[in-house]
């Protein structure tokens, strides 16, 4: 199932003509103007019962506009319509912005021009449709079935797109983007499943056979099943599960979250917030990161920002407006409304080569491969609960003893709930292990980078999903 090339130079020229027209119509009519054009195609290859069930292409193109006039702010999307219709929409936008409330916390956008050194991975084969989707799916599925799996469900997603940004801050920048992700849920039987994810900006950046092999090997960690009592356990979060929590750390370090009162890191700048062996980075320049970009929504070049170093909170994430407000520099994380986290990376000085070594460090604990229904009861204290999904295992005296039974017949969840807080978790994270991988979960905002995490003394209760 080879895919055909989509879009092309003619489509790019039409979108460029549109953004240039919009910017010309707005130039000089407001203090700050940002116009963004985006165009792309997503291909979704759905896998059901180990076979390709459907292939759907979704094309999406738009023109987005931000206007700041007298500290009054307006955002709108124009779509790709004719010039007269665009002119009418822009006239309405300029009249509407005059009626809006003044935002005294707004302090402008970045002033360019900039030179971009970004070296993000890019794959012309994805752009041109030069790949065989059925072959990619087969490489994952065949490996899983050969290893003893009963069937596989999943989704292969491919994206190719282009973004251009024009601002009154003397920025005119363009970047092209490709990405590939595969989410496979491998079922050994009705009681045992394991999620396996791969993500890259290039076709060759994913070990497709490795996705199927990981799921089967993980499922076979234990042949028997049983229950565990409520209580406190050490927990090993495998990367897919860990990624959800790492994502929340990235969100909490945004100045937007801090100002809104949705961050456990409020008023913690310069203070110890984690174990001293932990460092956390926000990296929008990671070459293979699916959340990476060459420039943010103001045109500021992407960078790797040290957020937490040896346990101490070094900075919040800023756009130009919040940076000016607090007397610091932008971190290249605009978000025009508020700064956005990108790919969060967590590291620990006590890093072990494999998950097996982490298991040996646990006297009484649980290994969790995936989570869902992650909910915060208090954002300021960082208190949350989450439910292990797919296979979870009981660990005793450094060995995996058995798989924890599902909560109910036909359930996707182990019969346990994790109750913790991010501040406590980050203080009690004792080690990491295995490869640092790029992961995404339905509870996540970004693609993040994490190894497996070992957290001590976590409260587990029985699970009820509402």
Protein Blocks (a to p, Z undefined) as FASTA:
>chain_A
ZZddeeijklmmmmmmmmmmmmmmmgopafbdcdddddddddddddeehiafbdcddddd
dddddddeehiacdddebjadfklmmmmmmmmmmmmmmpccdfkbgbjaddddddfbfcd
cdfklmnopacfklmmmmmmmmmmmnopabdcddddddddddddddfkopacdddddddd
ddddddfblmbccddddddfbfklpcfklmmmmmmmmmmmpfbdcdddeddddddddfkl
mmmmmmmmmmmmpmklmmnopafkgokghiafbdfkbccdddfkbfklckbcfbdfkopa
cddddfbgghiafbdcddfklmmmnopacehiacfkbccddddddddfbbcfbfklmmmm
pmbdcddfbdchiacfblknopacdddehjddddeehiafbdcddfbghiabdcbdcddd
fklmmmmmnbdedjddddddfkbmbdcdddddddehiacdddddZZ
